Amino acid sequence: MAAPDDIVLVCREGNGSRQVLGDSKAPVNATIVGIVDQIDVEKQ
């Protein structure tokens, strides 16, 4: 479960959200599909 200030991945497309939920008639247009545990940034 995501908490306040967590970084999350969001699917902001209705059809994609419905596919994630497995319900072709769900009245949604966005879903949280992941919670980011760590971000690694490489300097170039």
N, CA and C atoms as an extended XYZ file, in Angstrom:
132
Properties=species:S:1:pos:R:3:atomname:S:1:resname:S:1:resid:I:1 pbc="F F F"
N         0.845       -1.176        0.000 N   MET     1
C         0.000        0.000        0.000 CA  MET     1
C         0.892        1.241        0.000 C   MET     1
N         0.548        2.186       -0.836 N   ALA     2
C         1.305        3.428       -0.905 CA  ALA     2
C         0.941        4.335        0.271 C   ALA     2
N         1.937        5.040        0.743 N   ALA     3
C         1.756        5.969        1.857 CA  ALA     3
C         1.974        7.394        1.340 C   ALA     3
N         1.569        8.389        2.119 N   PRO     4
C         1.843        9.770        1.720 CA  PRO     4
C         3.338        9.966        1.458 C   PRO     4
N         3.685       10.704        0.421 N   ASP     5
C         5.058       11.000       -0.004 CA  ASP     5
C         5.751        9.851       -0.713 C   ASP     5
N         5.088        8.686       -0.917 N   ASP     6
C         5.671        7.612       -1.722 CA  ASP     6
C         5.636        8.020       -3.185 C   ASP     6
N         6.609        7.550       -3.938 N   ILE     7
C         6.623        7.748       -5.385 CA  ILE     7
C         5.935        6.540       -6.001 C   ILE     7
N         4.967        6.792       -6.868 N   VAL     8
C         4.197        5.710       -7.473 CA  VAL     8
C         4.219        5.816       -8.990 C   VAL     8
N         3.961        4.695       -9.659 N   LEU     9
C         3.783        4.667      -11.109 CA  LEU     9
C         2.290        4.651      -11.385 C   LEU     9
N         1.849        5.540      -12.256 N   VAL    10
C         0.423        5.681      -12.522 CA  VAL    10
C         0.142        5.404      -13.998 C   VAL    10
N        -0.855        4.589      -14.254 N   CYS    11
C        -1.379        4.388      -15.597 CA  CYS    11
C        -2.531        5.375      -15.749 C   CYS    11
N        -2.372        6.368      -16.634 N   ARG    12
C        -3.389        7.418      -16.787 CA  ARG    12
C        -4.136        7.273      -18.105 C   ARG    12
N        -4.532        6.079      -18.418 N   GLU    13
C        -5.267        5.817      -19.651 CA  GLU    13
C        -6.351        4.815      -19.315 C   GLU    13
N        -7.577        5.147      -19.597 N   GLY    14
C        -8.718        4.342      -19.176 CA  GLY    14
C        -8.650        2.888      -19.583 C   GLY    14
N        -8.351        2.611      -20.869 N   ASN    15
C        -8.321        1.225      -21.323 CA  ASN    15
C        -7.216        0.445      -20.623 C   ASN    15
N        -6.035        1.040      -20.468 N   GLY    16
C        -4.945        0.372      -19.763 CA  GLY    16
C        -5.297        0.098      -18.309 C   GLY    16
N        -5.955        1.046      -17.664 N   SER    17
C        -6.380        0.864      -16.278 CA  SER    17
C        -7.378       -0.281      -16.157 C   SER    17
N        -8.311       -0.345      -17.095 N   ARG    18
C        -9.293       -1.435      -17.064 CA  ARG    18
C        -8.625       -2.788      -17.295 C   ARG    18
N        -7.605       -2.830      -18.146 N   GLN    19
C        -6.881       -4.079      -18.378 CA  GLN    19
C        -6.149       -4.519      -17.118 C   GLN    19
N        -5.533       -3.580      -16.407 N   VAL    20
C        -4.851       -3.903      -15.155 CA  VAL    20
C        -5.841       -4.490      -14.148 C   VAL    20
N        -7.029       -3.918      -14.093 N   LEU    21
C        -8.055       -4.382      -13.156 CA  LEU    21
C        -8.755       -5.652      -13.631 C   LEU    21
N        -8.635       -5.967      -14.920 N   GLY    22
C        -9.306       -7.135      -15.464 CA  GLY    22
C       -10.809       -6.970      -15.585 C   GLY    22
N       -11.267       -5.720      -15.733 N   ASP    23
C       -12.700       -5.430      -15.822 CA  ASP    23
C       -12.912       -4.444      -16.970 C   ASP    23
N       -13.412       -4.936      -18.094 N   SER    24
C       -13.551       -4.092      -19.279 CA  SER    24
C       -14.613       -3.011      -19.136 C   SER    24
N       -15.412       -3.050      -18.075 N   LYS    25
C       -16.461       -2.036      -17.891 CA  LYS    25
C       -16.242       -1.170      -16.650 C   LYS    25
N       -15.078       -1.281      -16.018 N   ALA    26
C       -14.798       -0.495      -14.814 CA  ALA    26
C       -14.768        1.002      -15.150 C   ALA    26
N       -15.422        1.834      -14.344 N   PRO    27
C       -15.457        3.277      -14.613 CA  PRO    27
C       -14.216        3.985      -14.049 C   PRO    27
N       -13.046        3.683      -14.612 N   VAL    28
C       -11.792        4.277      -14.128 CA  VAL    28
C       -11.056        4.943      -15.280 C   VAL    28
N       -10.217        5.909      -14.949 N   ASN    29
C        -9.351        6.496      -15.968 CA  ASN    29
C        -7.894        6.527      -15.519 C   ASN    29
N        -7.603        6.090      -14.286 N   ALA    30
C        -6.222        6.017      -13.811 CA  ALA    30
C        -6.111        5.001      -12.681 C   ALA    30
N        -4.963        4.314      -12.627 N   THR    31
C        -4.693        3.376      -11.536 CA  THR    31
C        -3.226        3.479      -11.136 C   THR    31
N        -2.955        3.244       -9.872 N   ILE    32
C        -1.571        3.120       -9.414 CA  ILE    32
C        -1.150        1.693       -9.720 C   ILE    32
N        -0.089        1.540      -10.513 N   VAL    33
C         0.343        0.205      -10.932 CA  VAL    33
C         1.662       -0.217      -10.292 C   VAL    33
N         2.281        0.661       -9.520 N   GLY    34
C         3.523        0.289       -8.852 CA  GLY    34
C         3.952        1.332       -7.843 C   GLY    34
N         4.720        0.883       -6.858 N   ILE    35
C         5.311        1.767       -5.852 CA  ILE    35
C         6.821        1.690       -6.021 C   ILE    35
N         7.475        2.834       -6.143 N   VAL    36
C         8.921        2.885       -6.375 CA  VAL    36
C         9.657        2.690       -5.054 C   VAL    36
N        10.511        1.663       -5.024 N   ASP    37
C        11.310        1.387       -3.826 CA  ASP    37
C        12.610        2.168       -3.820 C   ASP    37
N        13.208        2.320       -5.007 N   GLN    38
C        14.537        2.930       -5.073 CA  GLN    38
C        14.731        3.557       -6.442 C   GLN    38
N        15.464        4.674       -6.484 N   ILE    39
C        15.827        5.319       -7.743 CA  ILE    39
C        17.344        5.444       -7.775 C   ILE    39
N        17.946        4.914       -8.831 N   ASP    40
C        19.384        5.029       -9.020 CA  ASP    40
C        19.642        5.973      -10.190 C   ASP    40
N        20.491        6.973       -9.970 N   VAL    41
C        20.814        7.938      -11.009 CA  VAL    41
C        22.313        7.868      -11.265 C   VAL    41
N        22.679        7.644      -12.528 N   GLU    42
C        24.094        7.595      -12.901 CA  GLU    42
C        24.502        8.932      -13.496 C   GLU    42
N        25.629        9.458      -13.044 N   LYS    43
C        26.157       10.697      -13.629 CA  LYS    43
C        26.976       10.329      -14.845 C   LYS    43
N        26.821       11.138      -15.903 N   GLN    44
C        27.589       10.876      -17.127 CA  GLN    44
C        28.518       12.012      -17.409 C   GLN    44
